[in-house]
């Protein structure tokens, strides 16, 4: 099979090409990427299945002054249903269940490649669309992130499908396309609340173009998706609609600088790095040079601008628009390059840039596709799972004073107490903590972070907890 035969059926070929690294990542890239993609999704969902409430999100476990957590229950609720189903058919091994989760996410992520190709074909030509699809299929970070439980990544297919609806017709989107674009973006908001900044963009374009009926159709689509999912869930749990969304807004406004207060240009640097320099400079040039189609460019720019202005910046916050930035930027760059005398006279310069980019990309792709993230934490909990019941555990990290939360999902014993030990004088303060615990929750296991002074710290804990 040669390149010509692959390009005779580009959508199928790109889908199969994209599927290979995603399947490999689903089977071999275990663990979790960051705190939120595990502890706010997997831990919560499985604890509900096991008749617990790990994060104490549910009001009946909070007492009389219960407040929402500010998290959409749509995505975590889907995992609750999935884990319930897997348990019903006898699949209770946490590692095997997570393979199923990653496989489903891998398949869902293929939508990004297929719609990205279609959008590029509409805006450019077959050659540009093929290269765009190939990058989306094989970008080093895509398979690794696609199989994670990051809401910032899971919402991307909805945004890409909505973008396709908005450019599907060559002239302007028809009434059905406008409505369904709104519904799809509304579904994205249900997964990741912050995508509401993206949702504002098409509405503003319709308003400025005085397309009143399209504004109404689009807004109706967004509202319908939100009301259909957020309202009934929050009404059932909290007795009022949009309880979680309003708490999310309140919390973020009150904690604008509580986490990562970074410079306004931080996300531009992120885009410049994630697309691999110097290729990334061409993509960014193409994005900012071309403002059409406005229905895609405005929401992407608005999302980027608002997040750049907001002090609390985390890299994952920008992920929802990364594929669209690439599609718009790469198409814009290739169209510029085709009309540039400088680049037409120096074709070897661009070919060299692409060769270097692909060489770096494929190397990183192999590494990330087989990366078992947070492996030591996962394996530690699995080893405890196979032993006697654990009533409590101590996380010992007195060297760096940054003890991580351990993934209790892999332990499967939600009653166990976690005691991090981030103190300069742990012998005194740990003793006080232990004294405050009832006997049935006293720690009977210690997890040590790192190898520094391991013998000394092990001996100290044996003295404090002779029953270990």
C-alpha positions as CSV (number, residue, x, y, z in Angstrom):
1,X,0.0,0.0,0.0
2,X,1.5,3.3,-1.1
3,X,0.6,7.0,-0.3
4,X,-1.5,7.3,-3.5
5,X,-3.7,4.5,-2.5
6,X,-4.2,5.9,1.0
7,X,-5.2,9.2,-0.4
8,X,-7.9,7.7,-2.6
9,X,-9.9,7.2,0.6
10,X,-8.5,10.0,2.8
11,X,-11.1,9.9,5.6
12,X,-10.8,6.1,6.1
13,X,-7.0,6.2,5.8
14,X,-6.6,9.0,8.3
15,X,-9.0,7.3,10.7
16,X,-7.0,4.1,10.6
17,X,-3.7,6.0,10.9
18,X,-5.0,7.8,13.9
19,X,-6.5,4.7,15.5
20,X,-3.2,2.9,15.7
21,X,-1.4,5.1,18.3
22,X,-4.6,5.7,20.2
23,X,-5.2,1.9,20.6
24,X,-1.6,1.5,21.7
25,X,-2.0,4.3,24.2
26,X,-5.3,2.8,25.5
27,X,-3.5,-0.5,26.3
28,X,0.0,0.7,27.3
29,X,-0.4,4.3,28.6
30,X,-1.9,3.6,31.9
31,X,-2.2,5.8,35.0
32,X,-3.4,9.4,34.9
33,X,-2.1,12.7,33.6
34,X,-2.9,15.2,36.4
35,X,-5.0,15.5,39.5
36,X,-8.3,16.4,37.9
37,X,-8.5,13.7,35.2
38,X,-8.4,11.0,37.9
39,X,-9.6,12.4,41.3
40,X,-12.5,14.4,39.9
41,X,-13.7,11.7,37.5
42,X,-12.6,8.2,38.2
43,X,-12.4,8.3,42.0
44,X,-15.7,10.0,42.3
45,X,-17.6,7.7,39.9
46,X,-16.2,4.4,41.3
47,X,-16.8,5.5,44.9
48,X,-20.5,6.2,44.0
49,X,-20.7,2.7,42.5
50,X,-19.2,1.3,45.7
51,X,-21.8,3.2,47.8
52,X,-19.3,5.8,48.9
53,X,-18.7,9.4,48.1
54,X,-15.0,9.9,47.9
55,X,-15.1,13.7,47.3
56,X,-18.2,14.3,49.5
57,X,-19.9,16.0,46.5
58,X,-23.4,14.7,47.2
59,X,-25.5,16.8,49.6
60,X,-26.7,13.9,51.7
61,X,-23.1,13.3,52.7
62,X,-22.3,16.9,53.6
63,X,-24.7,17.6,56.4
64,X,-27.2,20.5,56.8
65,X,-25.0,23.1,55.2
66,X,-24.4,21.3,51.9
67,X,-23.0,23.3,49.0
68,X,-22.3,22.2,45.3
69,X,-18.8,21.4,44.4
70,X,-18.8,23.4,41.1
71,X,-18.3,20.3,38.9
72,X,-20.6,19.2,36.1
73,X,-22.0,15.8,36.9
74,X,-22.6,14.9,33.3
75,X,-19.2,13.5,32.5
76,X,-18.5,11.9,35.9
77,X,-22.1,10.5,35.8
78,X,-21.4,8.8,32.5
79,X,-18.4,7.0,34.2
80,X,-20.7,6.1,37.1
81,X,-23.0,4.4,34.6
82,X,-20.1,2.7,32.8
83,X,-18.5,1.4,36.0
84,X,-21.9,0.2,37.2
85,X,-22.3,-1.7,33.9
86,X,-18.8,-3.2,34.1
87,X,-19.4,-4.3,37.7
88,X,-22.7,-5.9,36.7
89,X,-21.0,-8.0,34.0
90,X,-18.2,-9.0,36.5
91,X,-15.4,-6.7,35.4
92,X,-14.2,-5.3,38.7
93,X,-10.4,-5.3,38.1
94,X,-9.5,-1.5,38.1
95,X,-6.7,-1.9,35.5
96,X,-9.0,-3.8,33.1
97,X,-11.8,-1.3,33.7
98,X,-9.5,1.6,32.9
99,X,-8.4,-0.1,29.6
100,X,-12.1,-0.1,28.6
101,X,-12.4,3.6,29.6
102,X,-9.3,4.5,27.5
103,X,-10.5,2.5,24.5
104,X,-13.8,4.4,24.5
105,X,-12.0,7.7,24.7
106,X,-9.6,6.7,22.0
107,X,-12.6,6.0,19.6
108,X,-14.3,9.3,20.6
109,X,-11.1,11.2,19.8
110,X,-11.2,10.0,16.2
111,X,-14.0,12.6,15.6
112,X,-11.3,15.3,15.9
113,X,-9.3,13.9,13.1
114,X,-12.2,13.3,10.8
115,X,-13.9,16.7,11.3
116,X,-10.5,18.5,11.2
117,X,-9.9,17.0,7.8
118,X,-13.4,18.1,6.6
119,X,-13.0,21.6,7.9
120,X,-9.5,21.9,6.2
121,X,-11.0,20.6,3.0
122,X,-13.7,23.2,3.0
123,X,-11.3,26.0,3.7
124,X,-8.4,24.8,1.6
125,X,-7.9,22.0,-0.8
126,X,-7.3,18.2,-0.8
127,X,-3.5,18.5,-0.3
128,X,-3.9,20.9,2.7
129,X,-6.7,18.8,4.2
130,X,-4.6,15.6,3.9
131,X,-1.7,17.1,5.7
132,X,-3.9,18.7,8.3
133,X,-5.6,15.4,9.0
134,X,-2.2,13.6,9.2
135,X,-1.0,16.0,11.8
136,X,-4.2,15.7,13.9
137,X,-3.8,11.9,13.6
138,X,-0.2,11.7,14.7
139,X,0.6,14.8,16.7
140,X,2.7,13.5,19.6
141,X,0.4,14.8,22.3
142,X,-2.9,13.7,20.8
143,X,-3.0,9.9,21.5
144,X,-1.7,10.4,25.0
145,X,-4.2,13.1,25.9
146,X,-7.0,11.5,24.0
147,X,-7.2,8.5,26.3
148,X,-7.1,10.6,29.5
149,X,-10.2,11.7,31.5
150,X,-9.5,15.4,30.9
151,X,-12.8,17.3,30.4
152,X,-10.7,19.8,28.4
153,X,-10.0,17.1,25.9
154,X,-13.3,15.1,26.0
155,X,-15.2,18.3,25.0
156,X,-13.1,18.8,21.8
157,X,-15.1,16.5,19.5
158,X,-18.2,18.4,20.3
159,X,-16.5,21.7,19.4
160,X,-15.1,20.3,16.2
161,X,-18.5,18.9,15.1
162,X,-20.0,22.3,15.8
163,X,-17.3,24.0,13.8
164,X,-18.0,21.7,10.9
165,X,-21.7,22.6,11.0
166,X,-20.8,26.2,10.8
167,X,-18.7,25.9,7.7
168,X,-20.4,22.9,6.1
169,X,-22.2,25.0,3.5
170,X,-19.8,27.0,1.3
171,X,-21.8,30.3,1.6
172,X,-23.3,30.4,5.1
173,X,-24.7,27.8,7.5
174,X,-28.3,27.0,7.0
175,X,-31.0,27.0,9.8
176,X,-30.4,23.4,10.7
177,X,-26.6,23.8,10.8
178,X,-26.9,26.8,13.0
179,X,-29.2,25.1,15.4
180,X,-27.1,21.9,15.6
181,X,-24.0,23.9,16.1
182,X,-25.6,25.4,19.1
183,X,-26.6,22.0,20.5
184,X,-23.2,20.6,20.0
185,X,-21.5,23.5,21.7
186,X,-24.0,23.2,24.5
187,X,-23.0,19.6,24.9
188,X,-19.4,20.7,25.1
189,X,-20.3,23.2,27.9
190,X,-21.9,20.3,29.8
191,X,-18.6,18.5,29.8
192,X,-16.4,21.6,30.4
193,X,-18.1,24.7,31.7
194,X,-15.3,27.1,30.5
195,X,-16.2,26.3,26.8
196,X,-19.0,28.8,27.3
197,X,-16.4,31.4,26.3
198,X,-16.2,29.6,22.9
199,X,-20.0,29.5,22.7
200,X,-20.2,33.3,22.9
201,X,-18.2,33.7,19.7
202,X,-20.7,32.5,17.0
203,X,-23.5,34.3,18.8
204,X,-21.6,37.6,18.6
205,X,-20.9,37.0,14.9
206,X,-24.6,36.4,14.1
207,X,-25.5,39.6,16.1
208,X,-23.0,41.8,14.4
209,X,-24.1,40.5,11.0
210,X,-27.7,41.2,12.0
211,X,-28.7,37.6,11.4
212,X,-31.4,37.7,14.1
213,X,-33.0,34.4,13.2
214,X,-29.7,32.6,13.3
215,X,-28.9,34.2,16.6
216,X,-32.1,32.9,18.0
217,X,-31.6,29.4,16.5
218,X,-28.1,29.2,17.8
219,X,-28.9,30.4,21.3
220,X,-31.8,28.0,21.4
221,X,-29.6,25.1,20.5
222,X,-27.0,26.0,23.3
223,X,-29.7,26.5,25.9
224,X,-31.6,23.3,25.0
225,X,-28.4,21.2,25.5
226,X,-27.8,22.8,28.9
227,X,-31.3,22.6,30.1
228,X,-31.7,19.0,29.0
229,X,-28.7,17.8,31.0
230,X,-27.7,20.3,33.7
231,X,-31.2,21.1,34.9
232,X,-32.6,17.6,35.6
233,X,-29.4,16.4,37.3
234,X,-29.1,19.4,39.6
235,X,-32.8,19.5,40.3
236,X,-32.6,15.8,41.4
237,X,-29.5,16.3,43.5
238,X,-29.8,19.9,44.7
239,X,-33.4,20.8,44.2
240,X,-32.6,23.7,41.9
241,X,-31.3,24.0,38.3
242,X,-27.8,24.9,37.4
243,X,-26.5,24.6,41.0
244,X,-23.1,23.2,40.0
245,X,-22.6,25.8,37.2
246,X,-23.4,28.8,39.4
247,X,-21.0,27.4,42.1
248,X,-18.3,27.0,39.5
249,X,-18.7,30.6,38.4
250,X,-18.7,31.8,42.0
251,X,-15.6,29.8,43.0
252,X,-13.5,30.8,40.0
253,X,-14.3,34.5,40.5
254,X,-13.3,34.2,44.1
255,X,-10.1,32.4,43.4
256,X,-8.7,34.1,40.3
257,X,-5.2,34.1,41.7
258,X,-5.3,31.1,44.1
259,X,-3.5,28.6,41.8
260,X,-1.4,29.7,38.9
261,X,-1.1,33.5,38.4
262,X,0.9,33.8,35.2
263,X,1.6,36.3,32.5
264,X,-1.0,37.2,29.8
265,X,1.2,35.7,27.0
266,X,1.6,32.3,28.7
267,X,-0.9,30.6,26.3
268,X,0.8,32.1,23.2
269,X,4.1,30.5,24.4
270,X,2.2,27.2,25.0
271,X,0.9,27.2,21.5
272,X,4.3,28.1,20.2
273,X,5.8,25.1,22.0
274,X,3.1,22.4,21.6
275,X,3.1,22.7,17.8
276,X,6.9,22.3,17.7
277,X,9.1,25.3,16.8
278,X,9.7,26.5,14.1
279,X,6.7,24.9,12.5
280,X,4.6,26.3,15.3
281,X,5.5,29.9,14.2
282,X,4.0,29.2,10.8
283,X,0.8,27.9,12.3
284,X,0.4,30.9,14.6
285,X,1.2,33.2,11.7
286,X,-1.5,31.6,9.6
287,X,-4.0,31.8,12.4
288,X,-3.6,35.5,13.2
289,X,-3.2,36.5,9.5
290,X,-6.5,35.1,8.4
291,X,-9.7,36.0,10.2
292,X,-12.0,33.9,8.1
293,X,-14.3,32.1,8.6
294,X,-15.4,34.5,11.3
295,X,-17.8,31.9,12.8
296,X,-14.7,29.8,13.7
297,X,-12.0,32.4,14.1
298,X,-13.9,34.7,16.6
299,X,-14.8,32.0,19.1
300,X,-11.3,30.6,19.1
301,X,-9.8,34.0,19.5
302,X,-12.3,34.9,22.2
303,X,-11.6,31.8,24.1
304,X,-7.8,32.5,23.9
305,X,-8.2,36.1,24.8
306,X,-10.4,35.6,27.9
307,X,-8.1,32.8,29.2
308,X,-5.1,35.0,28.6
309,X,-6.6,37.8,30.6
310,X,-7.8,35.6,33.5
311,X,-4.9,35.3,36.0
312,X,-5.4,31.6,36.8
313,X,-3.7,29.9,33.9
314,X,-3.1,26.1,33.6
315,X,-1.9,24.6,30.4
316,X,-4.8,22.2,30.1
317,X,-7.3,25.0,30.1
318,X,-6.3,25.9,26.5
319,X,-6.7,22.3,25.2
320,X,-10.3,22.7,23.9
321,X,-9.2,25.0,21.1
322,X,-5.8,23.5,20.2
323,X,-7.1,21.4,17.3
324,X,-9.1,24.3,15.8
325,X,-6.1,26.7,16.2
326,X,-4.1,24.2,14.3
327,X,-6.6,23.7,11.5
328,X,-7.2,27.4,11.0
329,X,-3.6,28.3,11.4
330,X,-2.2,25.6,9.1
331,X,-4.7,26.2,6.4
332,X,-4.0,29.9,6.6
333,X,-0.2,29.4,6.5
334,X,-0.4,27.0,3.5
335,X,-2.5,29.5,1.5
336,X,-0.1,32.3,2.4
337,X,2.9,30.2,1.4
338,X,1.3,29.3,-2.0
339,X,1.1,33.0,-2.8
340,X,4.5,34.0,-1.3
341,X,7.3,34.6,-3.8
342,X,9.8,34.1,-1.0
343,X,8.6,30.6,-0.1
344,X,7.9,29.6,-3.7
345,X,11.6,30.3,-4.5
346,X,12.8,28.4,-1.5
347,X,10.8,25.1,-1.4
348,X,13.6,23.3,0.3
349,X,13.4,25.5,3.3
350,X,9.9,24.4,4.1
351,X,10.6,20.8,3.3
352,X,13.5,20.9,5.7
353,X,11.2,22.4,8.4
354,X,8.7,19.7,7.9
355,X,11.3,16.9,8.1
356,X,12.7,18.3,11.3
357,X,9.1,18.7,12.7
358,X,8.1,15.2,11.8
359,X,11.3,13.7,13.2
360,X,10.8,15.4,16.6
361,X,7.1,14.6,16.5
362,X,7.5,10.9,15.8
363,X,10.1,10.5,18.5
364,X,7.9,12.2,21.1
365,X,4.9,10.2,19.8
366,X,6.5,6.9,20.6
367,X,7.6,8.0,24.0
368,X,4.3,9.4,25.1
369,X,2.2,6.7,23.6
370,X,3.9,4.1,25.9
371,X,4.1,6.4,28.9
372,X,2.5,4.9,32.1
373,X,1.9,8.2,33.9
374,X,2.0,8.1,37.8
375,X,3.0,4.4,37.6
376,X,4.6,4.2,41.0
377,X,1.4,5.5,42.7
378,X,-0.8,3.2,40.8
379,X,1.3,0.1,41.4
380,X,1.7,1.0,45.1
381,X,-2.1,1.0,45.6
382,X,-2.5,-2.2,43.6
383,X,0.0,-4.0,45.8
384,X,-1.9,-2.9,48.9
385,X,-5.1,-4.1,47.2
386,X,-3.8,-7.6,47.1
387,X,-2.9,-7.7,50.8
388,X,-4.9,-7.5,54.0
389,X,-7.5,-4.8,54.5
390,X,-6.1,-1.3,54.9
391,X,-7.7,0.9,57.5
392,X,-5.4,3.9,56.8
393,X,-2.2,4.9,55.2
394,X,0.5,7.5,55.6
395,X,2.1,9.2,52.6
396,X,5.7,10.0,53.7
397,X,7.3,12.8,51.8
398,X,9.3,14.7,54.4
399,X,12.1,15.4,52.0
400,X,10.2,17.6,49.5
401,X,7.1,18.2,51.7
402,X,4.7,17.6,48.8
403,X,3.0,14.3,49.5
404,X,0.6,13.4,46.7
405,X,-2.9,12.2,47.0
406,X,-2.9,8.5,46.3
407,X,-5.3,7.0,43.8
408,X,-7.7,5.1,46.1
409,X,-9.6,3.7,43.0
410,X,-6.8,1.2,42.6
411,X,-6.9,0.2,46.3
412,X,-10.7,-0.2,46.2
413,X,-11.0,0.5,50.0
414,X,-12.7,3.9,50.3
415,X,-12.9,3.7,54.1
416,X,-9.1,3.9,54.4
417,X,-7.7,7.2,55.8
418,X,-5.0,9.1,54.0
419,X,-2.5,11.0,56.1
420,X,0.0,13.1,54.1
421,X,3.0,14.1,56.1
422,X,4.3,17.4,54.7
423,X,5.8,18.7,58.0
424,X,9.3,19.8,59.0
425,X,8.8,18.0,62.3
426,X,6.6,15.0,61.4
427,X,7.3,13.1,64.6
428,X,5.4,15.5,66.7
429,X,2.5,16.5,64.4
430,X,1.9,13.0,63.1
431,X,1.6,11.8,66.7
432,X,-1.2,14.3,67.2
433,X,-3.0,13.3,64.1
434,X,-2.8,9.6,65.0
435,X,-4.2,10.3,68.5
436,X,-7.2,12.1,66.9
437,X,-8.2,9.0,64.8
438,X,-10.5,6.3,66.1
439,X,-8.8,2.9,66.4
440,X,-10.5,1.5,63.3
441,X,-9.0,4.2,61.1
442,X,-5.4,4.1,62.5
443,X,-2.9,3.7,59.6
444,X,-1.5,0.3,59.0
445,X,0.5,1.1,55.9
446,X,3.1,3.7,55.0
447,X,4.0,4.8,51.4
448,X,7.4,6.4,51.0
449,X,8.0,9.0,48.3
450,X,11.6,8.8,47.0
451,X,14.7,7.0,48.3
452,X,16.3,9.8,50.4
453,X,16.9,8.7,54.0
454,X,14.6,5.8,53.4
455,X,16.2,3.6,56.1
456,X,15.9,6.3,58.7
457,X,12.3,7.2,57.9
458,X,11.3,3.5,57.8
459,X,12.7,2.9,61.2
460,X,11.0,6.0,62.6
461,X,7.6,4.8,61.4
462,X,8.2,1.3,62.8
463,X,8.7,2.9,66.2
464,X,5.6,5.0,66.0
465,X,3.4,2.3,64.5
466,X,4.7,-1.0,65.8
467,X,1.7,-2.8,64.2
468,X,2.8,-2.2,60.6
